Amino acid sequence: MSSKNGNTFTIGSRKSELALIQTKRVQKLLEDSFPDYTFPIKSMTTIGDKILSKPLSQIGEKSLFTKELEVALQNNIVDLVVHSLKDLPTNLPEGMTIGAILKRENPEDALVIKEGLPYKSVDELPKDSVIGTSSVRRSAQLKASYPNLTLMDVRGNLLAKLDASSGPYSALILAVAGLERLGMSHRISQTFSPKVMLHAVGQGALAVECRIDDKQIIELLSVLEDKDTRLRCTAERSLLRFLEGGCSVPIGVNTEFIEAQNGTRELKLLGLVARLDGSEIIKAEGQKNVDEGGIEAANELGIEVARILVEKGASNILEELKVSRQ
């Protein structure tokens, strides 16, 4: 059985508002590039969408927002699936591949203040203000820089929970890219620079997953591919894979291109591992010429920076975290 029907190719998506906005964007790009084909969307609910009563770090499943979509892909119910790359585990199911990574949008994190409050930045928030986030990475880094604030988990309809008059939150930390895609950029009070908060692996980038042997789909998806984003995210995902981390682990990254003396570019990767309470943060960085070395060099860069983190003691933090959750 195949989901293909002549010139029709089915796109899988989560049912959330943001996921559908992202998927419709990919759909339009494909329809514009291939007007003779149609790309209907089939949406579904994932484990991460169903379980809203627990923090993401306590659910105990790496494929929180991807598993059901990948099963549909394996069973030929859909032909391609659109993901926020930060949700996609670094080890894909057998027979799957990332057919395209779109040009990355702003990967940084943003502070969103509760409507009606006069504050404009995290520095202005009173002591013991409650900040909502579902990310242990964001929470750990904020605790390190602002120990006077209180961090609380939040899931579900985030902005509604933030703005509720009886709600406990003074602010949330959310991805800049997600807010912009939702048309909510006006709610951004502050964007955190890498000096304060390193972003999640793959944050700001969309990925399209497909079957590795589906040559026709892979060829179609090539029009969506952004080479520089692929290089940056390859290095980030390589680091994460080496450390065996996921969205429930306090690992942050930042990548940027640096001009080399010979006219080529080097990719610089900064990585971070933090204790959940922010009491210890370990950082490491490295860079490689990716204009000459390509994907292989980007992959090696991630491994090299991860190894430095381990040498500095990151593995002890990650092992303690793993034991605490067993």
Backbone hydrogen bonds, N-H to C=O, Kabsch-Sander energy under -0.5 kcal/mol:
donor,donor_aa,acceptor,acceptor_aa,energy
5,N,8,T,-1.5
7,N,5,N,-0.7
8,T,5,N,-0.8
9,F,38,T,-2.5
11,I,40,P,-3.1
12,G,80,L,-3.4
13,S,42,K,-1.8
15,K,44,M,-1.0
20,L,16,S,-2.4
21,I,17,E,-2.0
22,Q,18,L,-2.4
23,T,19,A,-2.6
24,K,20,L,-2.6
25,R,21,I,-1.5
26,V,22,Q,-1.7
27,Q,23,T,-2.8
28,K,24,K,-2.3
29,L,25,R,-2.1
30,L,26,V,-2.3
31,E,27,Q,-2.6
32,D,28,K,-2.8
33,S,29,L,-1.6
34,F,30,L,-2.5
37,Y,34,F,-2.1
38,T,7,N,-2.3
42,K,11,I,-3.2
43,S,41,I,-0.5
44,M,13,S,-2.3
48,G,64,L,-3.2
49,D,46,T,-0.5
50,K,46,T,-1.7
51,I,47,I,-2.3
52,L,50,K,-1.1
58,Q,55,P,-1.8
59,I,55,P,-0.5
59,I,56,L,-1.2
60,G,56,L,-0.5
64,L,61,E,-0.5
64,L,62,K,-0.9
66,T,63,S,-0.9
67,K,63,S,-1.8
70,E,66,T,-2.4
71,V,67,K,-2.2
72,A,68,E,-1.9
73,L,69,L,-1.7
74,Q,70,E,-2.7
75,N,71,V,-2.1
76,N,73,L,-1.4
77,I,72,A,-2.7
78,V,72,A,-1.2
79,D,10,T,-2.9
80,L,10,T,-1.4
81,V,209,E,-2.3
82,V,12,G,-2.0
83,H,207,A,-3.0
85,L,83,H,-0.6
85,L,205,A,-2.5
86,K,202,G,-0.5
87,D,84,S,-2.3
88,L,84,S,-0.5
88,L,85,L,-1.3
92,L,90,T,-0.6
96,M,93,P,-1.9
97,T,210,C,-2.4
99,G,97,T,-1.0
99,G,208,V,-1.9
100,A,208,V,-1.3
102,L,206,L,-2.3
105,E,204,G,-2.7
110,A,174,L,-3.5
111,L,190,Q,-3.1
112,V,110,A,-0.5
112,V,172,L,-2.8
113,I,111,L,-0.5
113,I,187,R,-0.5
114,K,170,S,-2.7
117,L,114,K,-2.0
124,E,121,S,-1.0
125,L,121,S,-0.5
125,L,122,V,-0.8
128,D,148,N,-3.4
129,S,126,P,-1.6
131,I,129,S,-0.5
131,I,150,T,-3.3
132,G,171,A,-2.7
133,T,152,M,-1.8
136,V,134,S,-0.5
139,S,135,S,-2.3
140,A,136,V,-2.5
141,Q,137,R,-1.8
142,L,138,R,-2.4
143,K,139,S,-2.5
144,A,140,A,-1.6
145,S,141,Q,-1.5
146,Y,142,L,-3.2
149,L,146,Y,-1.9
150,T,129,S,-2.8
151,L,149,L,-0.5
152,M,131,I,-2.8
158,L,156,G,-1.7
161,K,157,N,-2.1
162,L,158,L,-2.5
163,D,159,L,-2.5
164,A,160,A,-1.0
167,G,164,A,-1.6
170,S,130,V,-3.1
171,A,130,V,-1.3
172,L,112,V,-2.2
173,I,132,G,-1.8
174,L,110,A,-2.1
174,L,172,L,-0.5
176,V,108,E,-2.5
177,A,106,N,-0.8
179,L,175,A,-1.9
180,E,176,V,-2.5
181,R,177,A,-2.4
182,L,178,G,-1.6
183,G,180,E,-1.3
184,M,179,L,-3.3
187,R,184,M,-2.1
188,I,185,S,-1.6
189,S,111,L,-2.8
189,S,187,R,-0.6
190,Q,111,L,-1.2
192,F,109,D,-2.7
196,V,193,S,-1.9
197,M,193,S,-2.6
199,H,253,V,-1.2
203,Q,200,A,-1.9
205,A,202,G,-1.9
207,A,83,H,-2.5
208,V,100,A,-2.7
209,E,81,V,-2.7
209,E,207,A,-0.6
210,C,97,T,-2.5
211,R,79,D,-0.5
212,I,95,G,-2.9
214,D,211,R,-1.7
215,K,213,D,-1.5
218,I,214,D,-2.3
219,E,215,K,-2.1
220,L,216,Q,-2.1
221,L,217,I,-2.7
222,S,218,I,-0.8
222,S,219,E,-0.5
223,V,220,L,-1.2
224,L,221,L,-2.1
225,E,221,L,-0.6
225,E,222,S,-0.6
226,D,101,I,-2.4
227,K,225,E,-0.5
230,R,226,D,-2.2
231,L,227,K,-2.3
232,R,228,D,-2.4
233,C,229,T,-2.7
234,T,230,R,-2.1
235,A,231,L,-1.9
236,E,232,R,-2.0
237,R,233,C,-2.8
238,S,234,T,-2.0
239,L,235,A,-1.9
240,L,236,E,-2.1
241,R,237,R,-2.6
242,F,238,S,-2.2
243,L,239,L,-1.9
244,E,240,L,-0.5
244,E,241,R,-0.9
245,G,240,L,-2.3
249,V,246,G,-1.6
251,I,249,V,-2.3
252,G,272,L,-1.9
253,V,199,H,-2.8
254,N,270,L,-1.7
256,E,268,K,-1.8
258,I,266,E,-3.5
260,A,264,T,-3.6
263,G,260,A,-1.5
266,E,258,I,-3.4
267,L,288,K,-3.3
268,K,256,E,-3.3
268,K,266,E,-0.6
269,L,286,G,-3.0
270,L,254,N,-2.8
271,G,284,A,-3.2
272,L,252,G,-2.3
273,V,282,I,-2.3
274,A,250,P,-2.0
275,R,280,E,-2.6
278,G,275,R,-2.1
282,I,273,V,-3.0
284,A,271,G,-2.0
286,G,269,L,-1.8
288,K,267,L,-1.7
290,V,265,R,-0.8
290,V,288,K,-1.0
291,D,265,R,-1.2
293,G,289,N,-1.5
294,G,290,V,-2.0
296,E,293,G,-0.6
297,A,293,G,-1.0
298,A,294,G,-2.0
299,N,295,I,-2.5
300,E,296,E,-2.2
301,L,297,A,-2.3
302,G,298,A,-1.8
303,I,299,N,-1.6
304,E,300,E,-2.5
305,V,301,L,-2.4
306,A,302,G,-2.0
307,R,303,I,-2.3
308,I,304,E,-1.7
309,L,305,V,-2.1
310,V,306,A,-2.2
311,E,307,R,-2.4
312,K,308,I,-1.6
313,G,310,V,-1.6
314,A,309,L,-2.6
316,N,313,G,-0.7
317,I,313,G,-1.2
318,L,314,A,-2.4
319,E,315,S,-2.4
320,E,316,N,-2.3
321,L,317,I,-2.0
322,K,318,L,-2.1
323,V,319,E,-2.5
324,S,320,E,-2.2
325,R,321,L,-0.8
325,R,322,K,-0.6
326,Q,323,V,-1.3
